[in-house]
Amino acid sequence: MTDVARGTQLLRDPAAPRRATLLELFFDVVFVVALALLSETLVARLTWIGAAEAGILLLAIWWVWVITTLVTDLYNPDSRAIQVVTVGIMFGALLMAASLPHAFGDRALLFAGTYVVIHLGRGLFFYVALHERQARQRALRIWAWFAISAVPWIVGGLADEHLRLALWGLGLAIDYLIFAIGYPFPGRRRIPAAQFNPTAEHLAERYHQFFIIALGDIILVAGMAFSRDEITTARSLGFVVAFLSAALLFRIYVHCAGAQLPRAIEAAATPGRFSRTAPYTHLLMIAGVVATATSAKLIIDQPTGTTTPAWVVVIVGGPVIFLIGRSRLEYEVFGRIAWPLLVAVASLLVATPALARSSPLVVAGGANLVLVAIVAFDLSMRGRRNPVPPDPPL
């Protein structure tokens, strides 16, 4: 087989099955571990600095998943070469996950180095393996930007903790911003969105799957926390509230916008723009779910304890961040402002000072009541709103 033929085999066949492969589902298992460890790490250091560090770690882990998902969407996931690359990235992601609790300590260089190797190694592979000129130029340009962001990542891995936070933040800012504007390069325009045209069913399914994994983090944390100590009425109520949080977030996500995401991608005038916006929209929702998972441990371990300001931020902030992301998803899919979700965000923020004087269990219960109100409103409006997404104004 010629080199050109091998390069062509890497491209996804438009007639190929559009569902996620079993290998992609296997790949996602690593992120079950990553999100669980991230929640535990945040609980162990629930301060402003700790929250900032957890945010940096989530952004890094999420970006590994996003770019890998884009790869399996653009290229043939049944290709032996793509499968080897996916398994290699999976191992790297597992190393990053195992480093999470000490990523700002003695495993900083392991975490940063693995992140850099994943992105540079993948880019180098595609530059060598692809033979179509446009595809190679795209791979080289993406590799070059990851090489630039690698500098603050590696230097940060060697720096002290506070400087590390700033340097890693800079590295992530480069990665996220350059992706959003299409990897421009001196003397060249950005990569056209048309080159990232997604397979609608596959891309939507992958984001759905990761969101379910994130919800599983709430279930996992709640189950582990409830199993570690005696059963009391307060702890049992905390366990129920944590489960209801997961169920309510699931219902709000899938209602209309989540379920219609594949159709919206296909209907868009430039479907490739979804590949650029979906990571940021879902990142907000995932961050909200991770915060909610953190609060699940708090309300089960200390349901009637003293609610510190940091606890209030996590317990109320989780639903708030999720609803902001979910309102953005509503706009992407339907081109409309999700006023009920924004009203819910405002209600949570207004109620926060009053809730702050209550126990963690009451704070979480109050946040859940707002989520219940959203679900009740959606049920009351069933059939009154057009479920067919127009061409979304991205």
C-alpha positions in Angstrom: 0.0 0.0 0.0 1.3 3.4 -0.9 1.9 6.2 1.6 -0.9 8.2 0.0 -3.3 5.3 0.4 -2.3 4.9 4.0 -2.9 8.6 4.6 -6.3 8.5 2.9 -7.3 5.5 5.2 -7.0 7.8 8.2 -9.8 10.1 6.9 -13.3 9.3 8.1 -15.5 7.9 5.3 -18.7 10.0 5.1 -20.7 6.7 4.6 -19.1 5.1 7.7 -21.2 4.5 10.9 -21.7 7.7 12.9 -22.0 6.2 16.4 -19.2 6.3 18.9 -17.0 3.2 18.9 -16.4 0.9 21.8 -12.8 2.1 22.0 -14.0 5.7 22.5 -16.2 4.5 25.4 -13.2 2.7 26.8 -11.2 5.9 26.5 -13.8 7.7 28.6 -13.3 5.4 31.5 -10.1 7.3 32.4 -12.1 10.5 32.9 -14.3 8.8 35.4 -11.2 8.5 37.5 -10.0 12.0 36.7 -13.3 13.7 37.7 -13.6 11.7 40.9 -10.0 12.6 41.9 -10.6 16.2 41.0 -13.7 16.4 43.2 -11.7 14.8 46.1 -8.9 17.2 45.5 -11.2 20.2 45.7 -12.8 19.0 48.9 -9.4 18.6 50.5 -8.4 22.1 49.7 -11.6 24.2 49.6 -10.0 27.6 49.4 -9.9 30.3 46.7 -6.4 29.1 45.7 -7.6 25.5 45.8 -10.6 26.3 43.6 -8.3 28.1 41.1 -6.0 25.1 41.0 -8.9 22.7 40.6 -10.1 24.9 37.7 -6.7 24.7 36.0 -6.6 20.9 36.3 -10.2 20.6 35.0 -9.3 22.7 32.0 -6.3 20.6 31.2 -8.1 17.3 31.5 -11.0 18.6 29.5 -8.8 19.8 26.7 -7.2 16.4 26.3 -10.7 14.9 25.9 -11.9 17.6 23.5 -9.0 17.4 21.1 -9.1 13.6 21.1 -12.8 13.7 20.4 -12.2 16.0 17.5 -9.6 13.6 16.1 -11.9 10.7 16.2 -14.6 12.8 14.6 -12.4 14.0 11.7 -10.5 10.7 11.2 -11.5 7.1 10.8 -11.9 5.6 14.3 -11.6 2.1 12.9 -8.1 2.8 11.5 -5.4 0.8 13.3 -3.2 3.9 13.5 -6.0 6.1 15.0 -6.8 3.3 17.5 -3.1 3.1 18.6 -3.0 6.9 19.0 -6.2 6.8 21.1 -4.9 4.1 23.4 -1.6 6.1 23.8 -3.5 9.2 24.7 -5.7 7.2 27.1 -2.6 6.1 29.0 -1.3 9.6 29.1 -4.7 10.9 30.4 -4.5 8.2 33.1 -1.1 9.5 34.2 -2.5 13.0 34.4 -5.5 11.7 36.4 -3.2 9.8 38.8 -1.2 13.0 39.2 -4.2 15.2 40.0 -4.1 15.2 43.8 -0.4 16.3 43.8 -0.3 18.2 40.5 0.6 21.4 42.3 3.1 19.5 44.4 5.7 16.8 43.7 3.9 15.5 40.6 3.7 18.9 38.8 6.3 18.0 36.1 4.7 14.6 35.5 1.3 16.3 35.0 2.5 19.1 32.8 5.0 16.9 30.8 2.3 14.3 30.0 -0.1 17.1 28.9 2.5 18.4 26.5 3.6 15.0 25.2 0.0 14.1 24.4 -0.6 17.1 22.3 2.8 17.3 20.6 3.0 13.6 20.0 -0.5 13.5 18.4 0.3 16.5 16.2 3.6 15.0 15.1 1.9 11.7 14.2 -0.7 13.4 12.0 1.9 15.5 10.2 3.9 12.4 9.3 0.9 10.1 8.6 -1.2 12.4 6.5 -0.2 13.1 2.9 -2.9 15.5 1.7 -1.4 19.0 1.7 -4.2 20.8 3.4 -4.5 18.2 6.2 -0.7 18.3 6.8 -0.6 22.1 7.0 -3.5 22.0 9.5 -1.7 19.4 11.6 1.5 21.4 11.5 -0.1 24.6 12.5 -1.9 23.0 15.4 1.3 21.3 16.5 3.1 24.7 16.4 0.7 26.4 18.7 0.8 23.5 21.2 4.6 23.8 21.0 4.3 27.4 22.0 2.0 26.7 24.9 4.3 23.9 26.0 6.8 26.5 27.3 4.7 27.8 30.2 3.5 24.3 30.9 7.0 22.9 31.4 8.4 26.0 33.1 5.4 25.9 35.4 6.1 22.3 36.3 9.5 23.4 37.5 8.4 26.6 39.3 6.9 27.2 42.7 3.3 26.6 43.4 2.0 30.2 43.0 4.0 30.9 39.8 2.9 27.5 38.5 -0.7 28.6 38.7 -0.1 31.6 36.6 2.1 29.8 34.1 -0.3 27.0 33.6 -3.1 29.5 33.3 -1.1 31.2 30.5 -0.6 27.8 28.7 -4.3 27.0 28.9 -5.2 30.5 27.7 -3.1 30.0 24.6 -4.6 26.6 23.9 -8.2 27.7 24.4 -8.0 31.0 22.7 -6.1 29.8 19.6 -8.6 27.0 19.2 -11.5 29.4 19.3 -10.0 31.7 16.6 -9.0 28.8 14.3 -5.2 28.5 14.8 -4.1 31.6 12.9 -0.4 31.9 12.0 1.7 34.8 10.7 1.1 35.2 7.0 -1.8 32.8 7.0 -5.4 33.1 7.8 -7.1 31.0 10.5 -8.1 27.4 9.6 -11.6 27.7 8.1 -14.4 26.2 10.2 -15.4 24.1 7.2 -12.3 22.0 7.8 -13.7 21.0 11.1 -17.1 19.9 9.8 -18.3 17.4 12.4 -20.2 14.1 12.0 -23.3 15.5 13.8 -24.5 12.3 15.4 -21.0 11.2 16.5 -20.0 14.6 18.0 -23.3 15.1 19.8 -23.1 11.6 21.2 -19.6 12.1 22.5 -20.6 15.2 24.4 -23.7 13.5 25.7 -21.5 10.6 26.9 -19.0 12.9 28.7 -21.8 14.7 30.4 -23.2 11.4 31.7 -19.7 10.5 33.0 -19.7 13.8 34.9 -23.0 13.1 36.4 -21.6 9.7 37.4 -19.1 11.6 39.4 -21.9 12.9 41.7 -23.2 9.4 42.1 -19.8 8.0 42.8 -18.8 10.6 45.3 -22.2 10.3 47.0 -22.0 6.5 47.2 -18.5 6.5 48.5 -19.2 9.2 51.1 -22.4 7.5 52.4 -20.6 4.2 52.7 -17.7 5.4 54.9 -19.6 6.2 58.1 -22.7 5.3 60.1 -26.2 5.8 58.7 -28.0 8.7 60.3 -31.1 10.6 59.3 -29.1 13.7 58.4 -26.6 11.8 56.3 -29.4 9.9 54.6 -31.1 13.1 53.7 -27.8 14.4 52.3 -27.4 11.2 50.2 -31.0 11.7 48.8 -30.3 15.4 48.0 -27.1 14.5 46.2 -28.8 11.9 44.1 -31.7 14.3 43.3 -29.1 16.9 42.2 -27.7 14.5 39.6 -31.2 13.5 38.4 -32.3 17.1 38.1 -29.2 18.2 36.2 -29.6 15.3 33.8 -33.3 16.2 33.2 -32.4 19.9 32.6 -29.6 19.0 30.2 -31.5 16.6 28.0 -34.7 18.6 27.8 -35.0 20.0 24.3 -31.5 21.4 23.7 -29.5 18.4 24.7 -31.7 16.0 22.9 -31.8 18.1 19.7 -28.0 18.7 19.5 -27.4 16.3 16.6 -30.1 17.9 14.5 -28.9 21.4 15.3 -25.4 20.5 14.1 -26.7 19.1 10.9 -29.0 22.1 10.3 -26.3 24.7 10.9 -25.1 26.6 7.9 -21.5 26.0 9.0 -21.5 22.8 11.1 -17.8 23.2 11.8 -18.5 26.1 14.1 -20.1 23.7 16.6 -16.8 22.0 16.9 -15.3 25.3 18.1 -18.1 26.4 20.4 -19.3 23.1 21.9 -16.1 22.6 24.1 -16.7 25.9 25.9 -20.4 25.5 26.4 -20.0 22.0 27.8 -17.0 23.0 29.9 -19.3 25.3 31.9 -21.8 22.5 32.4 -19.1 20.0 33.4 -17.6 22.5 35.8 -21.0 23.0 37.4 -21.4 19.2 37.8 -17.9 18.8 39.3 -18.7 21.5 41.9 -22.0 19.7 42.6 -20.1 16.4 43.1 -17.9 18.2 45.6 -20.9 19.6 47.5 -22.3 16.0 47.6 -19.5 14.9 49.8 -19.9 18.0 52.0 -23.6 17.5 52.6 -23.2 13.8 53.4 -20.2 14.1 55.6 -21.3 17.2 57.5 -25.0 17.8 56.7 -25.7 19.8 59.8 -22.3 21.5 60.2 -21.3 25.1 59.9 -21.6 26.4 56.3 -18.5 28.3 55.5 -18.4 30.9 52.7 -16.3 28.5 50.6 -18.9 25.8 51.0 -21.7 28.1 50.0 -19.8 29.0 46.8 -19.4 25.4 45.9 -22.9 24.2 46.8 -24.7 27.1 45.1 -22.1 27.8 42.5 -22.4 24.3 41.0 -26.0 24.8 39.8 -25.3 28.4 38.8 -22.4 27.5 36.6 -24.3 24.6 35.1 -27.3 26.7 34.3 -25.2 29.4 32.6 -23.7 26.7 30.4 -27.1 25.2 29.7 -28.5 28.6 28.7 -25.7 28.9 26.2 -26.5 25.5 24.8 -30.1 26.6 24.4 -28.9 29.5 22.3 -26.6 27.4 20.2 -29.4 24.9 19.4 -32.5 27.1 19.2 -31.1 30.6 18.8 -33.2 31.8 21.7 -32.4 33.1 25.2 -33.3 30.7 27.9 -35.0 33.2 30.2 -36.2 30.6 32.7 -32.7 29.4 33.3 -31.4 32.9 33.7 -34.1 33.7 36.2 -33.1 30.6 38.1 -29.5 31.8 38.2 -30.6 35.2 39.5 -32.9 33.5 42.1 -30.0 31.3 43.4 -27.7 34.4 43.6 -30.3 36.4 45.4 -31.1 33.6 47.8 -27.4 32.9 48.6 -27.0 35.3 51.5 -30.0 33.8 53.3 -29.0 30.3 52.5 -25.5 31.0 53.8 -26.9 31.1 57.4 -28.2 27.6 57.1 -26.6 24.1 57.3 -25.0 22.6 54.2 -28.0 20.3 53.8 -30.4 23.2 53.8 -28.3 25.1 51.3 -28.2 22.2 48.9 -31.9 21.5 49.4 -32.6 25.2 48.5 -30.6 24.9 45.4 -32.4 21.8 44.4 -35.8 23.5 44.8 -34.7 26.0 42.1 -33.8 23.1 39.8 -37.2 21.4 40.6 -38.9 24.7 39.6 -37.1 24.6 36.2 -38.2 21.0 35.6 -41.8 21.9 36.6 -41.8 24.9 34.2 -40.4 22.7 31.3 -43.1 20.2 31.9 -45.8 22.8 32.0 -44.5 24.2 28.6 -44.4 20.8 26.9 -45.6 21.1 23.4 -45.9 24.9 23.4 -42.3 25.6 22.2 -41.0 24.5 18.8 -38.6 21.5 19.4 -37.1 21.8 15.9 -33.9 23.9 16.0 -33.5 26.6 13.3 -30.1 27.5 11.9 -28.3 28.5 15.1 -26.8 32.0 15.2 -23.3 31.1 16.3 
